[in-house]
Amino acid sequence: MVYDLERRVLLWVGADRTEEAVRPFFTKEMGKRRCPTLQVVCMDMWAAYAKLVRDHAVNAQILFDRFHIVKHLNEAVDAARRDVWRQLTTKQRVRFKGTRWLLLKNPWNLNSKQQERLSTIVRWNSPLVRAWYLKESFQLFWTYRQPWRAKQHLLKWMNSAMRSRLESFKKFVGMLRSHLDGILAWTKTRLSNGAVEGMNNKIKSISHPSFGFRTAANFIAAIYHCCARLPLPVER
């Protein structure tokens, strides 16, 4: 799916999540005349999409979506938690059970009981302390508006993550380094695909009343009808 983030409207639907499936959006839907007018393209870190934008929308700034970056960060925290879990005794696991969302939630969303339990957990286990503090310190990146300060913070954070001895965070750092330009673009552009997640959920719900569609073409037609703000026939 391709959306207009300003108007929050669906522009185009492809039948698959591949480079060849999405290429017609640029070559046919946008065309050579309109592709250079694209200014910002916000996407997840799917290499095929980035390649298409660089090939066709040469003037567009690629921005990797904040939602997906945080998702990968949370996956690194959860992987560190699972590594700790595997090393615990049966008795220790009883105390440790149910900690996943305590570690992943924003601190201001925790109630007093959850905050107390979280403080106990991070004092109890040093790998989790490192994972939790790395997660929280990374979030400061989103507050910077000066690109050089944001880059300075991110590079310093990546060095800390590499020294943390947490393999999941080392992998996360590798991903950040290979997508750095599209991540740092946040400081100037400040766009997010957050609204897209809601529209994607709406699209998922379209197939439920009909228990699916016989063909992809039928499903795509239903998606356009519900999400693309197509003009309705004029009554006579």
C-alpha positions in Angstrom: 0.0 0.0 0.0 1.1 3.6 -0.8 -0.5 6.4 1.1 -0.6 10.2 1.0 0.4 11.0 4.6 -0.8 14.6 4.5 -4.3 13.7 3.3 -4.3 10.3 5.0 -5.7 8.7 1.9 -4.7 5.5 0.0 -3.1 6.2 -3.3 -2.2 2.7 -4.7 -2.2 -1.0 -3.9 0.1 -3.7 -5.2 -0.6 -7.4 -5.2 2.7 -8.4 -3.4 5.5 -7.0 -1.2 8.3 -7.2 -3.7 10.3 -4.7 -5.8 8.7 -5.8 -9.1 5.2 -5.6 -7.6 5.7 -2.0 -6.4 7.6 -0.7 -9.4 4.3 0.1 -11.4 3.5 2.7 -8.8 6.4 4.8 -9.9 6.5 3.9 -13.6 2.7 3.9 -14.3 0.8 5.6 -11.5 3.3 8.5 -10.9 5.2 8.5 -14.2 8.5 10.2 -15.2 6.9 13.7 -14.9 5.6 13.4 -11.4 8.2 11.1 -9.7 10.8 14.0 -9.4 8.2 16.1 -7.5 8.1 13.7 -4.6 9.8 15.3 -1.6 9.7 12.8 1.2 9.0 9.1 1.2 8.4 7.5 4.7 8.8 3.7 4.8 9.9 0.7 6.8 13.5 -0.5 6.4 12.7 -2.8 3.4 15.7 -2.6 1.0 13.5 -3.1 -2.1 11.4 -0.1 -1.3 14.4 2.2 -0.7 16.0 1.0 -4.0 12.8 1.9 -5.9 12.7 5.4 -4.4 16.3 6.0 -5.2 15.8 4.8 -8.8 12.6 6.7 -9.6 12.1 9.5 -7.1 15.6 11.0 -7.2 14.7 14.2 -5.4 12.9 12.5 -2.5 14.3 12.2 1.0 14.0 8.7 2.3 12.7 8.7 5.9 12.7 5.4 7.8 9.6 5.2 10.0 9.9 5.8 13.7 7.3 3.2 14.5 9.4 0.4 12.8 12.7 1.6 14.4 11.2 1.5 17.9 9.7 -1.9 17.0 13.2 -3.3 16.3 14.5 -1.6 19.4 11.9 -3.3 21.5 12.7 -6.6 19.9 16.3 -6.2 21.0 15.2 -5.6 24.6 12.9 -8.7 24.4 15.7 -10.8 23.0 17.9 -9.8 25.9 15.1 -10.7 28.3 14.7 -14.1 26.7 18.5 -14.7 27.0 18.3 -14.0 30.8 15.2 -16.2 31.1 17.1 -19.2 29.7 19.8 -18.8 32.4 17.4 -18.6 35.4 16.5 -21.5 37.7 12.8 -22.6 38.1 12.5 -20.7 41.3 13.9 -17.5 39.8 11.5 -17.7 36.8 8.5 -17.4 39.1 9.7 -13.9 40.2 10.7 -13.0 36.6 7.5 -14.1 34.9 5.3 -11.4 33.3 8.1 -8.8 33.0 8.0 -8.4 29.2 5.6 -5.5 29.1 7.2 -3.8 32.1 10.4 -3.5 30.1 8.8 -2.5 26.8 6.3 0.1 28.1 7.1 3.8 28.4 7.8 4.6 32.0 5.0 7.2 32.2 2.5 4.5 31.2 3.3 2.3 34.2 1.2 2.5 37.4 2.8 2.7 40.8 2.8 -1.0 41.4 4.4 -1.7 37.9 7.0 1.0 38.5 8.0 -0.6 41.8 8.3 -4.0 40.3 10.3 -2.6 37.4 12.8 -0.9 39.7 13.2 -4.2 41.6 13.9 -6.1 38.3 16.5 -3.7 37.0 18.3 -3.8 40.3 18.2 -7.6 40.3 19.7 -8.4 36.9 22.5 -6.6 35.3 21.9 -7.6 31.6 18.4 -6.3 31.9 19.6 -3.1 33.4 21.8 -2.5 30.4 19.0 -3.4 28.0 16.4 -1.2 29.7 18.7 1.8 30.0 19.8 1.5 26.4 16.1 1.5 25.3 15.3 4.6 27.4 18.4 6.6 26.4 17.8 5.8 22.7 14.4 7.5 22.9 16.1 10.8 23.5 17.0 10.8 19.8 13.4 11.7 18.8 13.5 15.0 20.8 16.5 16.5 18.9 15.8 19.1 16.2 19.4 19.9 15.2 20.8 17.2 12.9 24.3 17.4 14.3 23.2 17.0 17.9 20.9 14.1 16.9 23.8 12.4 15.0 26.1 13.0 18.0 23.7 11.4 20.4 23.0 8.4 18.0 26.7 7.7 17.4 27.4 7.9 21.2 24.5 5.6 21.9 25.7 3.0 19.3 29.1 2.9 20.9 27.5 2.2 24.2 25.3 -0.5 22.7 28.3 -2.2 21.1 30.1 -2.2 24.5 27.0 -3.6 26.3 27.8 -7.3 25.5 24.2 -7.7 24.4 24.1 -9.5 21.1 20.6 -8.3 20.2 21.7 -4.7 20.6 24.8 -5.2 18.5 22.5 -6.5 15.7 20.3 -3.4 16.1 23.3 -1.1 15.9 24.3 -2.9 12.6 20.8 -2.1 11.2 21.1 1.5 12.3 24.4 2.0 10.7 23.2 0.7 7.3 20.2 3.0 7.4 21.7 6.0 9.1 20.8 8.7 6.6 17.1 7.8 6.5 17.0 7.7 10.3 18.7 11.1 10.8 16.2 12.6 8.4 13.7 12.6 11.3 15.2 15.7 12.8 14.2 17.8 9.7 11.1 16.0 8.4 9.4 14.6 11.5 7.0 12.5 9.6 5.7 9.1 10.8 3.7 6.2 9.5 1.7 6.1 12.7 -1.5 7.0 10.8 -0.8 4.2 8.3 -1.0 1.6 10.9 -4.6 2.5 11.6 -5.4 2.4 7.9 -3.7 -0.9 7.5 -5.9 -2.3 10.3 -8.9 -1.0 8.4 -7.8 -2.8 5.3 -7.4 -6.1 7.3 -10.9 -5.7 8.5 -12.3 -5.4 4.9 -11.7 -9.2 4.3 -13.4 -10.3 7.5 -17.1 -9.8 6.6 -16.7 -11.6 3.3 -14.4 -14.3 4.8 -11.7 -13.5 2.2 -11.7 -12.9 -1.5 -11.4 -15.3 -4.5 -8.7 -13.2 -6.2 -6.3 -10.5 -5.3 -7.9 -8.2 -7.8 -11.2 -8.4 -6.0 -9.6 -7.7 -2.7 -7.7 -4.7 -4.2 -11.0 -3.3 -5.6 -12.6 -3.5 -2.2 -9.6 -1.7 -0.6 -9.8 1.1 -3.1 -13.6 1.4 -2.6 -13.2 1.7 1.2 -9.9 3.7 1.6 -9.1 5.7 -1.5 -11.9 8.3 -1.3 -13.1 7.5 -4.8 -15.8 9.8 -6.2 -19.2 8.3 -5.9 -21.6 8.3 -8.9 -23.9 11.4 -9.1 -27.5 10.6 -8.5 -29.9 11.6 -11.2 
